Every structure is written in structure tokens, then in C-alpha cells.
Amino acid sequence: MIQQNPACPSPHWLTRDQLIEAPDTVVLEWLFHEDSLTRRLTRLSHDGFSVMPLFEGWQRLRADECAALDLADGSEGWVREVYLLGHGEKWVFARSVAGRAALERDGLHMDELGTRSLGELLFSDRAFARGPLQICQYPALWLPNADVAPGLWGRRSCFSRGPLSILVAEVFLPTVWHAIHHIADSHQERR
């Protein structure tokens, strides 16, 4: 579980048209790609994709999460933190949260996912509608200790089904950019 640091201010989550200074084209394309990140990472890793759970349980949600889910500040919710791996290497840190009352009424059992991808569940259930993607440079203090680094790009979007909303944030670690550039370089060499 990531320790919440009250001294760490919430980042400014921005939609694509709110960006003043955009990251490079490859980064921008990955951050705002609408398809399932799980499917995309599975293709990138040639089916070497897996999920490593870090934490799952009830906890007080951060202020930016409460605001995105339209919950009262300090509300409790289900938190799931995982690494998305390519060939056993940590590529993405993901944090998914849902408000307690809505999750309990809906009956979705996020606590039973284990090493399965939440993204696959959300994208395979047509009842879930995805809200707009937002990006930011994710606060280093919100990352697992082993991956604390400034300036890492993260994105988030809210998946809704009736009164249930699940906020999914994904932070791209330097290792995934190396893998993306390595694949791009390999394709260039074959031409």
C-alpha cells in the first residue's frame, strides 16, 4: 500500500485539449489511446503480460479521487494497486478505486480479481462507459517506494455502470518506454 502523504498536493489532471505543453508524440499517443491498456501491453510483450497485486482493501480515498468520483472528501473506498508486467518486468503502476456504497450496491467483486486484469473486466462488460482520459505528471510520493521518481506520466479515466464508478489511474514506468522504443527501433531496422 502506498502511504498517503498529506503534504503532497494533488496534481492537475488535464484532458488532451487542456494541455499547454505536451509530451513527445509517442508518449502522448500512449497516454490518450482509448483501447484497453491491458490488450496493448499484451501485444507489446508478445503475450508476456501479467498482473502483480500490491494492495487491495478498504481505505480513505485521496482528495483528487473523491472529487473525480463525486464523493465527499475523506470517503472510504476499495483500493486496488497492482503492477502491470511485461515478461516479469514492471511496466505500469495502476491504482483503481471505487466508492464503498456504490461498489457494495453493485455487487462487483473487485476483491476477487487476484492476478486478473481489471481493465479486461471493464472493457469486456459493455455496460461500463469510459469517461475522458486525463493525464498528469504523477506525484512521486504516491508511487511504490521502489519506483519513486519525479516526472512520470500517468493517466486516469472513470468507468461507470449505473451508480458505480471506478477510477483507474495508470502510471507509465521508464521500463515500458524502453520496451516501446525498442519495438519501434526493431521495426525501423527491418524496413
C-alpha positions, 0 to 999 in steps of 0.5 A, spaced: 500 500 500 502 506 498 502 511 504 498 517 503 502 523 504 498 529 506 503 534 504 503 532 497 498 536 493 494 533 488 496 534 481 492 537 475 489 532 471 488 535 464 484 532 458 488 532 451 485 539 449 487 542 456 494 541 455 499 547 454 505 543 453 505 536 451 509 530 451 513 527 445 508 524 440 509 517 442 508 518 449 502 522 448 499 517 443 500 512 449 497 516 454 490 518 450 489 511 446 482 509 448 483 501 447 484 497 453 491 498 456 491 491 458 490 488 450 496 493 448 501 491 453 499 484 451 501 485 444 507 489 446 510 483 450 508 478 445 503 475 450 508 476 456 503 480 460 501 479 467 498 482 473 502 483 480 497 485 486 500 490 491 494 492 495 487 491 495 482 493 501 478 498 504 481 505 505 480 513 505 480 515 498 485 521 496 482 528 495 483 528 487 479 521 487 473 523 491 472 529 487 473 525 480 468 520 483 463 525 486 464 523 493 465 527 499 472 528 501 475 523 506 470 517 503 472 510 504 473 506 498 476 499 495 483 500 493 486 496 488 494 497 486 497 492 482 503 492 477 502 491 470 508 486 467 511 485 461 515 478 461 516 479 469 518 486 468 514 492 471 511 496 466 505 500 469 503 502 476 495 502 476 491 504 482 483 503 481 478 505 486 471 505 487 466 508 492 464 503 498 456 504 497 456 504 490 461 498 489 457 494 495 450 496 491 453 493 485 455 487 487 462 487 483 467 483 486 473 487 485 476 483 491 476 477 487 480 479 481 487 476 484 492 476 478 486 478 473 486 484 469 481 489 471 481 493 465 479 486 461 473 486 466 471 493 464 472 493 457 469 486 456 462 488 460 459 493 455 455 496 460 461 500 463 462 507 459 469 510 459 469 517 461 475 522 458 482 520 459 486 525 463 493 525 464 498 528 469 505 528 471 504 523 477 506 525 484 512 521 486 510 520 493 504 516 491 508 511 487 511 504 490 517 506 494 521 502 489 519 506 483 519 513 486 521 518 481 519 525 479 516 526 472 512 520 470 506 520 466 500 517 468 493 517 466 486 516 469 479 515 466 472 513 470 468 507 468 461 507 470 455 502 470 449 505 473 451 508 480 458 505 480 464 508 478 471 506 478 477 510 477 483 507 474 489 511 474 495 508 470 502 510 471 507 509 465 514 506 468 521 508 464 521 500 463 515 500 458 518 506 454 524 502 453 520 496 451 516 501 446 522 504 443 525 498 442 519 495 438 519 501 434 527 501 433 526 493 431 521 495 426 525 501 423 531 496 422 527 491 418 524 496 413 
